[in-house]
């Protein structure tokens, strides 16, 4: 028993140390078979630094590092590295030539090494003039003698991930395959081109922007397919470098995704039927656009996988949005969903074929072309169905509108009959009360005439309170007084008083317009005359202080039982010099100014200057607006020859008028514009200044009603 165990252990150790073959089985050709998938016959070696040469690879040390493939279409999953493959080919056929096809055009560089032959190259980095054939897919011609076995080495290099599809063909069988493949591509691109021109024509005809987005999508997707099938490098950019070719493929992929997302938003009316999904699609479109731009600035190994992943998310989001819109009642979404199902089915067939889940045949090899062609046709049908739905909705709306018009017409007839009856009854009543109405009108006219006569009489009284124009012209020839009440009577008033060594000019802007404003202006005028003429006060600040006290006590605003909350803004100027001064005098007199919110504006050497009044009004109950104990402030300046002085209420600058240059219908004249106008006219005689101001006011006002009383006083020394 011990001897038997010893023998068994020895045999186990001996068998375990026997050399085991680590190579993939060779490809053995035989009569009657023309196509040989090479995936399970390959030995693979990954050169991450891309430094190994054919001599290094064929050495014993490196050769032992090859690993047999376990997939029909291997994909090592490395980026920016070289992948070496080798296989053994034994020819058991007579007088046959073979073609080795790599059915994946986007690979940058493919090198083929055979014994006693120089290296042969193909791939995106090799122009079609330098390849062995003008066929879109990289291919190599092989010739192996009958009964012999050759070892073939191949090197793949690409910036991205490298799939290694490889098929060995008998030359006659490959010719049939190539003709069929070219026929499929011709039909496919013919459909793409037809859809581009068809939908572009529809866009130009119906001006529906959805057709433009769809045309952009089909164009970008078509160019992406051209690049993916190797035709773009042959026909569109034959002299572009590998760097550009790689990035252009994914750039047009991103452009196609952005176009189809925008098309989906427009076609499905996502703002109305799926607003949340609409915002998600916008974010995804922005992400794809950013990644498409970053392709040209960031490492190629990082952006394409991210772009493909984002594109896949976009497809899922668009499909989900289509379901949601259909669920919410948008019927054209059904064609939209069917078209995406065909595209995804074609993509899945291609993916499953590459990973070996399903066999390779006509449908699995051309799944993307078939699916995308069906998609563009179905989406065109969806657009047509969308027009039919819109026309049906329009017809329905027109029918409902017609029915509504008929109902409205019936209601109008009924209403008209009822109205006629009411009018007949009302007319009868009016006829009965005709004499009473005539008498009422006569009484109303008499009352109105009496009111208007009273208002005109009030105007005469208010005008009599104003300074005598002849006296003002004689004593102060360089002046103008522009007084334009909004109504027959107004709340603005001006006041002048002349004495031996100077004169006083004052303006007051009372609360309100019309009769209320006129009453306040009479109280103000009476107060000024009492202070200046009777009491002999010529100090502007003291005048305003006393006037404030008079208004408050007269209207009982200082008592609890007072009801009035009226007041006024005012400005007072006292000139201590003769009314007319010499233009050559360096200093000819003094001007003292005090203001209750109203400023003094003066022009000296064509420069406009402003002295602001105190931020207190005259009168009013509220202490914040006017304190009964408030002391107004005097401002004194030296008068020189050629100076012009102006006092004005806010009616001119607040007047609304039409301004074609403004985006608003009406704008005020404006404080800045009014003051600039004063500076411009200050060089003219004062009579001409008044004419220019009135002309500018009416030109701005146009047909708009006057908002306020307007008073402007100008004088010079």
ZAMARGU-4260 file (C-alpha; in steps of 0.2 Angstrom, whole numbers, plus 5000, padded with zeros to 4 digits):
<rodrens>
0) 5000/5000/5000 | 5014/5012/5004 | 5023/5008/4987 | 5006/5012/4978 | 5004/5029/4986
5) 5022/5033/4982 | 5020/5028/4964 | 5004/5039/4963 | 5012/5054/4971 | 5027/5052/4958
10) 5015/5051/4943 | 5005/5066/4949 | 5021/5077/4951 | 5028/5071/4934 | 5011/5075/4925
15) 5010/5092/4934 | 5027/5096/4927 | 5024/5092/4909 | 5024/5107/4897 | 5006/5113/4894
20) 5001/5122/4878 | 4996/5140/4882 | 4993/5144/4864 | 4976/5146/4855 | 4972/5133/4843
25) 4977/5136/4825 | 4966/5141/4811 | 4964/5126/4799 | 4956/5130/4782 | 4946/5117/4773
30) 4936/5115/4757 | 4918/5122/4757 | 4921/5135/4771 | 4925/5153/4766 | 4924/5163/4782
35) 4934/5160/4798 | 4931/5171/4814 | 4948/5173/4822 | 4943/5178/4840 | 4946/5161/4848
40) 4962/5158/4838 | 4971/5173/4844 | 4985/5175/4857 | 4986/5192/4864 | 4999/5202/4872
45) 4996/5220/4879 | 5011/5232/4878 | 5005/5247/4889 | 5020/5257/4885 | 5020/5254/4866
50) 5038/5250/4865 | 5040/5232/4860 | 5046/5228/4842 | 5043/5213/4832 | 5059/5206/4837
55) 5055/5208/4855 | 5038/5200/4853 | 5046/5185/4844 | 5059/5182/4857 | 5056/5167/4869
60) 5055/5178/4884 | 5041/5189/4878 | 5032/5176/4867 | 5028/5166/4883 | 5018/5181/4889
65) 5005/5179/4876 | 4988/5174/4883 | 4975/5164/4872 | 4959/5174/4868 | 4942/5168/4876
70) 4931/5179/4866 | 4925/5179/4848 | 4929/5198/4847 | 4942/5202/4861 | 4943/5219/4869
75) 4957/5221/4881 | 4950/5237/4887 | 4966/5247/4887 | 4968/5265/4880 | 4983/5272/4872
80) 4993/5256/4872 | 4998/5243/4859 | 4990/5226/4858 | 5000/5212/4849 | 4990/5197/4843
85) 4997/5181/4834 | 4989/5166/4826 | 4994/5151/4817 | 4986/5148/4800 | 4987/5130/4792
90) 4981/5129/4774 | 4973/5113/4769 | 4965/5120/4753 | 4973/5121/4736 | 4977/5136/4726
95) 4967/5148/4737 | 4971/5166/4742 | 4965/5173/4758 | 4960/5190/4764 | 4962/5195/4783
100) 4948/5209/4787 | 4948/5220/4802 | 4929/5225/4802 | 4932/5240/4813 | 4939/5255/4803
105) 4941/5268/4818 | 4957/5259/4824 | 4972/5271/4822 | 4986/5259/4816 | 4986/5240/4812
110) 5003/5232/4807 | 5004/5214/4800 | 5020/5204/4801 | 5024/5188/4791 | 5040/5178/4790
115) 5051/5184/4776 | 5040/5199/4772 | 5041/5218/4777 | 5028/5225/4788 | 5011/5230/4780
120) 5000/5244/4788 | 4982/5249/4788 | 4970/5259/4799 | 4965/5277/4801 | 4983/5283/4802
125) 4987/5276/4785 | 4980/5284/4769 | 4970/5274/4757 | 4984/5277/4744 | 4996/5267/4755
130) 4984/5253/4759 | 4982/5236/4750 | 4964/5240/4745 | 4952/5255/4744 | 4940/5244/4754
135) 4933/5254/4769 | 4938/5241/4782 | 4957/5238/4785 | 4962/5222/4776 | 4977/5212/4771
140) 4980/5199/4757 | 4988/5182/4763 | 4995/5168/4754 | 4999/5151/4763 | 5005/5136/4754
145) 4995/5120/4754 | 4999/5109/4769 | 5010/5122/4778 | 5007/5132/4794 | 5012/5151/4796
150) 5012/5161/4811 | 5005/5179/4808 | 5009/5193/4820 | 4998/5209/4821 | 5000/5225/4831
155) 4985/5236/4835 | 4987/5254/4842 | 4974/5267/4846 | 4971/5282/4858 | 4955/5274/4864
160) 4949/5257/4869 | 4954/5244/4855 | 4942/5230/4850 | 4950/5216/4840 | 4937/5210/4827
165) 4947/5199/4815 | 4940/5188/4801 | 4949/5177/4788 | 4940/5175/4771 | 4943/5165/4756
170) 4945/5178/4742 | 4930/5173/4732 | 4919/5173/4747 | 4926/5190/4753 | 4921/5197/4736
175) 4903/5192/4738 | 4903/5199/4755 | 4911/5215/4750 | 4898/5218/4736 | 4884/5214/4748
180) 4891/5226/4761 | 4894/5240/4749 | 4876/5238/4743 | 4870/5239/4761 | 4880/5255/4763
185) 4874/5262/4747 | 4855/5259/4752 | 4858/5266/4769 | 4867/5282/4764 | 4854/5284/4750
190) 4840/5284/4763 | 4850/5296/4774 | 4853/5308/4760 | 4835/5307/4755 | 4829/5310/4772
195) 4840/5326/4773 | 4834/5334/4757 | 4816/5329/4761 | 4815/5336/4778 | 4825/5351/4773
200) 4812/5354/4759 | 4798/5352/4772 | 4806/5365/4784 | 4808/5378/4770 | 4789/5374/4765
205) 4780/5374/4782 | 4793/5383/4792 | 4792/5371/4807 | 4808/5372/4816 | 4807/5353/4821
210) 4811/5349/4803 | 4827/5359/4804 | 4832/5350/4820 | 4829/5334/4812 | 4839/5338/4797
215) 4854/5343/4808 | 4852/5327/4817 | 4851/5316/4802 | 4866/5325/4794 | 4877/5324/4810
220) 4872/5305/4812 | 4876/5302/4794 | 4893/5309/4795 | 4896/5300/4811 | 4892/5284/4802
225) 4903/5288/4788 | 4917/5291/4800 | 4913/5275/4809 | 4912/5265/4793 | 4929/5272/4787
230) 4921/5281/4772 | 4923/5299/4780 | 4942/5297/4779 | 4942/5292/4761 | 4929/5305/4755
235) 4927/5319/4768 | 4944/5322/4776 | 4957/5311/4767 | 4972/5321/4773 | 4967/5324/4791
240) 4979/5317/4804 | 4974/5303/4816 | 4972/5316/4830 | 4959/5325/4820 | 4950/5310/4813
245) 4948/5302/4831 | 4940/5318/4838 | 4929/5322/4823 | 4921/5305/4825 | 4915/5309/4842
250) 4912/5327/4839 | 4899/5322/4826 | 4892/5310/4838 | 4890/5324/4851 | 4882/5335/4837
255) 4870/5322/4832 | 4865/5319/4850 | 4862/5338/4854 | 4852/5339/4838 | 4841/5324/4842
260) 4838/5330/4859 | 4833/5348/4853 | 4822/5339/4840 | 4814/5329/4853 | 4810/5344/4864
265) 4802/5353/4849 | 4793/5337/4842 | 4786/5331/4859 | 4782/5349/4865 | 4790/5344/4881
270) 4787/5362/4889 | 4769/5358/4889 | 4768/5339/4891 | 4783/5335/4902 | 4791/5351/4909
275) 4802/5342/4921 | 4809/5331/4908 | 4812/5346/4897 | 4823/5354/4910 | 4833/5337/4911
280) 4835/5336/4892 | 4842/5354/4892 | 4855/5350/4905 | 4860/5334/4896 | 4861/5344/4880
285) 4873/5356/4888 | 4883/5342/4895 | 4885/5334/4878 | 4890/5351/4870 | 4903/5354/4883
290) 4911/5337/4881 | 4911/5339/4862 | 4921/5355/4864 | 4933/5347/4877 | 4937/5333/4865
295) 4950/5345/4857 | 4957/5351/4873 | 4958/5336/4886 | 4965/5319/4885 | 4957/5308/4872
300) 4956/5293/4884 | 4945/5303/4896 | 4932/5312/4885 | 4925/5299/4873 | 4919/5286/4886
305) 4911/5300/4895 | 4903/5307/4879 | 4897/5289/4875 | 4890/5287/4893 | 4881/5304/4892
310) 4874/5300/4875 | 4867/5284/4882 | 4859/5293/4896 | 4851/5305/4883 | 4844/5291/4874
315) 4836/5284/4890 | 4830/5301/4894 | 4822/5304/4877 | 4814/5287/4877 | 4807/5290/4895
320) 4801/5308/4889 | 4792/5300/4874 | 4783/5288/4885 | 4778/5302/4897 | 4771/5313/4883
325) 4761/5299/4875 | 4754/5295/4893 | 4749/5314/4894 | 4739/5313/4878 | 4752/5318/4864
330) 4748/5305/4851 | 4763/5308/4839 | 4774/5302/4852 | 4770/5284/4847 | 4780/5284/4831
335) 4794/5293/4840 | 4795/5278/4853 | 4794/5265/4839 | 4808/5274/4830 | 4819/5274/4845
340) 4815/5255/4848 | 4822/5251/4831 | 4838/5261/4834 | 4841/5253/4851 | 4838/5236/4844
345) 4850/5238/4830 | 4863/5244/4842 | 4860/5230/4854 | 4862/5217/4840 | 4879/5225/4836
350) 4884/5225/4854 | 4879/5207/4857 | 4888/5201/4841 | 4904/5209/4847 | 4903/5201/4864
355) 4899/5184/4857 | 4881/5182/4864 | 4873/5180/4847 | 4881/5174/4830 | 4887/5185/4816
360) 4875/5186/4802 | 4869/5200/4790 | 4857/5207/4802 | 4869/5207/4817 | 4883/5215/4807
365) 4872/5228/4799 | 4861/5231/4814 | 4866/5249/4817 | 4863/5254/4799 | 4846/5245/4798
370) 4840/5252/4815 | 4846/5270/4811 | 4838/5269/4793 | 4822/5263/4800 | 4823/5276/4814
375) 4825/5291/4802 | 4811/5284/4791 | 4799/5282/4806 | 4804/5299/4813 | 4799/5306/4796
380) 4782/5297/4797 | 4781/5304/4815 | 4783/5322/4809 | 4770/5319/4795 | 4758/5311/4808
385) 4762/5327/4819 | 4756/5338/4805 | 4740/5327/4803 | 4737/5328/4821 | 4739/5347/4821
390) 4728/5348/4806 | 4715/5337/4814 | 4716/5348/4830 | 4714/5364/4819 | 4699/5356/4810
395) 4691/5352/4827 | 4695/5369/4833 | 4687/5377/4818 | 4672/5366/4819 | 4670/5371/4838
400) 4673/5389/4833 | 4659/5388/4820 | 4647/5380/4832 | 4651/5393/4845 | 4648/5406/4831
405) 4631/5399/4827 | 4627/5398/4846 | 4633/5416/4848 | 4623/5421/4833 | 4607/5414/4841
410) 4611/5422/4857 | 4614/5439/4848 | 4597/5437/4840 | 4588/5433/4856 | 4598/5447/4865
415) 4594/5459/4851 | 4575/5455/4852 | 4576/5457/4871 | 4585/5474/4869 | 4573/5480/4856
420) 4559/5477/4868 | 4568/5486/4882 | 4572/5500/4871 | 4554/5502/4866 | 4549/5502/4884
425) 4563/5514/4889 | 4559/5525/4874 | 4541/5526/4880 | 4547/5531/4897 | 4559/5544/4890
430) 4545/5551/4880 | 4535/5553/4896 | 4549/5561/4905 | 4555/5572/4891 | 4549/5588/4897
435) 4556/5584/4915 | 4573/5581/4907 | 4573/5597/4897 | 4569/5607/4913 | 4583/5597/4922
440) 4595/5601/4908 | 4590/5620/4908 | 4593/5620/4927 | 4610/5611/4925 | 4616/5623/4912
445) 4611/5638/4923 | 4620/5630/4938 | 4635/5626/4927 | 4635/5644/4920 | 4634/5650/4938
450) 4649/5639/4943 | 4659/5644/4928 | 4656/5663/4931 | 4662/5661/4949 | 4678/5652/4943
455) 4681/5665/4930 | 4678/5678/4944 | 4690/5669/4955 | 4703/5669/4941 | 4701/5688/4940
460) 4704/5690/4958 | 4719/5678/4958 | 4726/5688/4943 | 4724/5704/4953 | 4736/5697/4966
465) 4750/5695/4954 | 4762/5709/4951 | 4758/5723/4939 | 4767/5718/4922 | 4770/5736/4917
470) 4778/5740/4934 | 4789/5724/4934 | 4795/5728/4916 | 4799/5746/4920 | 4809/5741/4936
475) 4816/5725/4930 | 4817/5725/4911 | 4829/5710/4910 | 4816/5697/4917 | 4801/5686/4912
480) 4787/5678/4922 | 4780/5662/4914 | 4764/5658/4924 | 4752/5644/4916 | 4739/5637/4928
485) 4733/5619/4923 | 4715/5624/4925 | 4706/5641/4925 | 4714/5645/4942 | 4729/5637/4949
490) 4740/5634/4964 | 4755/5643/4958 | 4759/5661/4961 | 4773/5673/4960 | 4777/5689/4970
495) 4788/5704/4967 | 4792/5720/4978 | 4804/5734/4974 | 4812/5746/4986 | 4825/5759/4985
500) 4841/5748/4985 | 4834/5732/4978 | 4819/5721/4975 | 4812/5704/4981 | 4806/5690/4969
505) 4797/5675/4976 | 4787/5660/4969 | 4775/5648/4978 | 4769/5631/4973 | 4753/5627/4984
510) 4745/5611/4987 | 4732/5605/4974 | 4726/5613/4958 | 4710/5622/4952 | 4700/5631/4966
515) 4708/5622/4981 | 4725/5627/4974 | 4719/5645/4971 | 4712/5647/4988 | 4729/5642/4995
520) 4738/5654/4984 | 4727/5668/4990 | 4732/5664/5008 | 4750/5663/5003 | 4750/5680/4993
525) 4741/5688/5007 | 4754/5682/5020 | 4768/5688/5009 | 4761/5705/5007 | 4758/5706/5026
530) 4776/5701/5030 | 4785/5711/5016 | 4775/5727/5014 | 4766/5729/5031 | 4780/5722/5042
535) 4794/5728/5031 | 4804/5711/5032 | 4816/5709/5018 | 4826/5694/5024 | 4821/5678/5014
540) 4824/5666/5028 | 4814/5676/5040 | 4800/5679/5027 | 4798/5660/5025 | 4799/5657/5044
545) 4785/5670/5047 | 4775/5663/5032 | 4776/5645/5039 | 4769/5652/5056 | 4755/5662/5047
550) 4749/5647/5037 | 4749/5635/5051 | 4740/5646/5063 | 4728/5652/5050 | 4723/5634/5045
555) 4724/5629/5064 | 4737/5616/5059 | 4745/5619/5076 | 4729/5614/5085 | 4721/5596/5087
560) 4705/5602/5080 | 4713/5608/5063 | 4707/5598/5048 | 4718/5605/5034 | 4734/5596/5030
565) 4739/5608/5015 | 4755/5618/5013 | 4767/5624/4999 | 4784/5625/4993 | 4792/5642/4991
570) 4808/5651/4985 | 4812/5669/4990 | 4826/5680/4982 | 4831/5697/4989 | 4843/5707/4978
575) 4852/5721/4987 | 4857/5732/4972 | 4848/5743/4959 | 4837/5733/4947 | 4849/5736/4932
580) 4868/5733/4935 | 4883/5738/4925 | 4890/5723/4914 | 4907/5729/4917 | 4907/5729/4936
585) 4917/5715/4945 | 4905/5715/4960 | 4889/5724/4958 | 4878/5718/4972 | 4872/5704/4983
590) 4858/5691/4981 | 4851/5682/4996 | 4841/5666/4994 | 4830/5655/5005 | 4820/5640/4999
595) 4807/5629/5006 | 4811/5614/4995 | 4812/5624/4979 | 4830/5629/4973 | 4838/5644/4965
600) 4846/5641/4948 | 4858/5653/4941 | 4870/5653/4926 | 4887/5662/4926 | 4900/5661/4912
605) 4888/5648/4903 | 4890/5636/4919 | 4874/5631/4928 | 4874/5632/4947 | 4861/5626/4959
610) 4857/5632/4977 | 4846/5620/4985 | 4832/5625/4997 | 4829/5618/5015 | 4821/5601/5015
615) 4806/5609/5024 | 4789/5615/5017 | 4778/5629/5022 | 4762/5624/5031 | 4756/5605/5033
620) 4751/5597/5049 | 4765/5584/5050 | 4781/5590/5059 | 4791/5580/5047 | 4786/5590/5032
625) 4786/5607/5041 | 4790/5612/5059 | 4781/5627/5066 | 4798/5632/5075 | 4809/5628/5060
630) 4821/5642/5055 | 4824/5643/5036 | 4842/5646/5030 | 4849/5661/5020 | 4861/5658/5005
635) 4871/5674/4999 | 4881/5676/4983 | 4889/5690/4974 | 4881/5696/4958 | 4892/5699/4943
640) 4887/5706/4926 | 4879/5694/4914 | 4872/5682/4927 | 4855/5675/4925 | 4844/5668/4939
645) 4829/5656/4938 | 4815/5651/4950 | 4803/5637/4945 | 4790/5626/4952 | 4790/5607/4948
650) 4776/5608/4934 | 4788/5610/4920 | 4800/5596/4923 | 4786/5584/4929 | 4776/5586/4913
655) 4773/5570/4904 | 4776/5569/4885 | 4778/5556/4871 | 4796/5551/4868 | 4799/5540/4852
660) 4817/5536/4858 | 4810/5529/4875 | 4803/5511/4877 | 4790/5519/4888 | 4774/5527/4880
665) 4776/5543/4890 | 4790/5551/4900 | 4792/5567/4910 | 4802/5581/4903 | 4815/5578/4918
670) 4824/5589/4930 | 4841/5587/4921 | 4833/5591/4904 | 4825/5607/4911 | 4840/5613/4919
675) 4850/5610/4903 | 4837/5620/4893 | 4839/5635/4905 | 4858/5635/4903 | 4855/5634/4884
680) 4843/5649/4883 | 4852/5659/4896 | 4862/5668/4883 | 4847/5675/4874 | 4837/5690/4879
685) 4824/5686/4893 | 4809/5689/4881 | 4816/5676/4869 | 4820/5665/4883 | 4802/5664/4888
690) 4797/5660/4870 | 4809/5646/4869 | 4804/5639/4886 | 4785/5639/4881 | 4789/5632/4864
695) 4799/5617/4871 | 4786/5614/4884 | 4772/5612/4871 | 4783/5602/4860 | 4786/5589/4873
700) 4768/5589/4880 | 4760/5586/4863 | 4742/5580/4865 | 4745/5574/4883 | 4735/5583/4896
705) 4745/5595/4907 | 4748/5587/4924 | 4752/5603/4935 | 4753/5622/4936 | 4769/5628/4928
710) 4778/5644/4934 | 4795/5649/4929 | 4803/5666/4934 | 4819/5672/4926 | 4829/5689/4929
715) 4846/5696/4926 | 4857/5709/4934
</rodrens>
